[in-house]
Amino acid sequence: MKDTNMQNPKISAKGVQVYYGDNQAIKDVNVEIADKTVTAFIGPSGCGKSTFLRCLNRMNDTIDICRVTGEILIDGEDIYDAKVDPVQLRAKVGMVFQKPNPFPKSIYDNVAYGPKIHGLARNKAELDEIVEKSLRKAALWNEAKDRLDKPGTGLSGGQQQRLCIARAIATAPEILLMDEPCSALDPIATAQVEELIDELRQSYSVVIVTHSMQQAARVSQKTAFFHLGSLVEYDDTDKIFTNPQDPRTESYISGRIG
C-alpha cells in the first residue's frame, strides 16, 4: 500500500544542496514524500533538517546568502522554476513555526488574513465560513468562537499554536510544514497538537521537524534521519526505530550521538 503511494509522490526532491555563502548546509538530499502522510525529519541540532524543510516552501529565499540547487517538485512541478510565485507557493505549502507567532490582531483576523490576501472569499459570509472551518480543523473553534474579536496573543501557548495551524490551513494548502511545533509547549498542549497532526493527515501531506524521537514515533508514518547535512536514512517510522539500516541512525536512536 505504502509503495504504490510513492508512484506519484506529493513532494519529490532530487540532488538538493543548500549553501549559506560558502558553507554547505545540505548535501545531495533525495527524498519522496507521500500525500496524506505525516513525515518526520529527525536528527541532532544543526543537522540540516529545518533548512531542508524551508526549501519546500522557498522560505530560504528570504535569506540573502542562501543558495539552493537541485530539484524540488510538488505534484510534478518544479517549485524553483522562475514562473513560480513564492507567495502563491506558500499558500499551497503552509508553515507552522517553532514558537507560536500569532499576528497582533484578533483571532478572527489571524485566520482571515491569508484568505483575504489570496482572494479566497467573495464576501464576509464566505470569509466567516473559512474562519470557522479552519478553527474547527485546528480544534480551536469551541474555545475561540465567543472571543473571535479578541487578540490572538491573549490565548494560551497551546491555543496560540493551534491558531497558527488554523491560519496555515485557512489558505487551503495541500502541504503543511511544521518546524518543531511543540518545542515551546507544555506536555498537555503538546498532546493536543499531536492529536491534531494525526487528524490533519487525512487532508494534507504533513512534514514535521522534531527533536523528539518519541514524538516522531507517535505522529509519523515515515521518518527521515538527517546527520551533518545529509539524509542518512528514510523509511517507515517503525522500521527506522526498530530496525534501522545505517549504523549512524542506530547510534542516534539509541542515544549515542545527538
N, C-alpha and C positions, 0 to 999 in steps of 0.2 A: 504494500500500500504506500509506504513512505517513498519508495524509489520511483514509482510511477509519477508521484507528485513532482519529482525533480526533472521530469522531461521538459516541463515549462516552468522553470523557477521564477519566482516573483522578482528576485534580485540575483544578478549574476556578475561577479567581479572577476576580472582576468588580469593577472600581472600588475596589480595595483601597487605603486610605490608612492610614498609621500615624503617630501623633503621640507624641512624648515631651514631655509638658507642652504648651508652645505651639509646640514645634519640630516641623515636619513632616519625617519621615524617608523616607516612601514616598508617592509621588504617583500616584494613579489607575492602579494596575497591573492589567492584564487579561492573563491567560495561561491556556492549557490545556495540561496536561501528560499525556502518554500513559502507559499502563501498560507494564511490561516494556521500559522505555527508560531510558537514562541521560540526564538533562537537566542541563546545566552552567549555572550562573549566573556570569558573569564581569563584571569592571568594576573601576575604581580603588577603593582603600581608601575606606571611608566612603560608598560609593555606594548603600547600602541592600540589598545582596544577602543578607547574613546576617540582617538584620532581616526581610526578606520570607520567607526560609527558615523563620525561627522562628514566623512566622504560621501555617505549615502544620501545626504540632502544638501551637499555642497556648502556646509557651514564653514568648511576650511577656506572657502573663497574670501571670507571676511578677514582673513589673516594675510597681510601683505607678503610676508616672506614664505608663505606656504605654497608648495607646488605639488600637484597630483598628476601622476602619469598612469598609463594602463587604461582599462576599460571597465566602466560600471554600467550595466544595463538594468533597467527596470521595465518589465514586460517587453523585453527585447529592444528597448530604445536606449541609446547612449545618452545618459544624463549630462555628460560633459560636452555634448555637441553644442556648437555656437548658437544654434537655433533655440536651445532650451532656456527658458526664462527661470532663473533660480527662485524667484518669488512664487511662480506657479508650481514649481517642483516642490517647494516647501509646504504648499497647501496639500499636495498629494502625499508627502512624506512628513508627517507630523513629528514633533520632537518634545520630549519632556526632560527637563534638566535635573541635575543632582539636588539643587536647593529649590524648593517651591518658589516660583517667581511671578506671582500674580501681578498684573498691571495695577497701578494706583487708581483703579476705577471700581465701579460697582461690580458685584458678582455677575449681574446680567451683562454689563458692557465687556467684561473679560471674555465671556463666551461669544458675544455677538460681534466682537471686533473683527475676527477673521472673515466670517461670512459677509460682513458689510464691505470689507476691502475687496473681496473677490466677487461681489455681486451675486451671492448665492440666494438672496431673499429679495422678492419683488416688493414686499410691503412689511409692515410691522407684524401682521399676523403670522407671516411665514418666518420672520425672524424669531418671534416668540416660540414658534414650534421647534425651530432648530435649537434654540437655547434650552428648552425643556428636554428635548430628546438627548442632547449632549450631556446635560446634567444627570439625566436618568441613566445613560450608558456609563457615566462615571460614578454611579452610585452616590450621588450627592443631592439629588432633587429633593428628597424628603427633608433633608437638613437645611436646604437653602431656599426652598420655594417661598417662604414667608419673609425672606430678607434679601430679595434679589437686588434691591436698590442700595443695599449696604455695601461698604467696601470689601473687596475680596481679601484684603490684607487683615481683616478682622477675624478671619476663620482660623481654626487651629492648624498646626503644621500639616497634619494628615489630610485635613479638608482642603487646605491650600493646594496640596499636591494633586488631589482629585479634581480640583478646579482647573489646574493646569492641564490635566488629562482631558477634561471636558473641553477646554479651549483648543487643545490639539485636535480633538476629533470633530469639532464644530465645522471645520472646512471640508468634511467628508474625505479624509485621506484614505489611502489604501494600505499605507505602511505607518507604523508607529515606532519611533526610535526612543529608547529610554536610557538615559545615561545615569546609572546608579540612582534610580528614582526613590529609593527608600533610605539612602545613607544618612539623611538628616532627620529621619522619623523614628518615633519610639516603636517598640515591638507591636503594640496593638494597631497603630496606623500602618505599620509595615504589613501586617497580616491582611488588613483591608485592601491595601494596594495590590498585594499578591493575588488575592482572590479576584480582584478586578482584572488583573492581567490575564488570568485564566479565562475570564468571560470574554475579554476583548479579542482573544484569538479566534473566536467564531466569526468575527467580521474583518479582522486585519491580519497582516503579517507583522508580528511584534518582534523587535530586536532589542534586547536589553543587555547593557553592560552592567556587570555586578562584581563587587569584590567579595561577595558572599557565596561560597560554593554551595552552602545549604540552600540559599535562595535559588541558585541556578538549578539545583536538583529538584526543588519543589515546583518551579514555574515553567521550566522549558522542556521542549521535546528534543531540541538539537542543541549541542554545545560546541563552541569553538574555543580552543585554548591558544592564547597568544603568549609569546615569550620573546623578549628582545626584538620587537617589531616584526616577528614572523608568526604566521599562523601555523602552529605546530601540528594540531590535530583537530579534526572536525567530524563529529559523528552523532549518533543518537545519544541523548543525555545519559541514559542508564548505562550505555556502553562506556562512555568516557569516564564515568565514576566507578564502574565496577571492573572494567577490563580495558584500560587504555592501552593503545598500541605503542606509544612513544615513551621512552624512559623519562623524558622531561615532564610529560603530563603526569605520569605516575608519581614523580618526585613532588610535583606541585600539589596534587590531590592528597598525598599522604603528609604534606606539610613540611617537606624537606627544603623546598625552595619557595620564596614568596615574599 
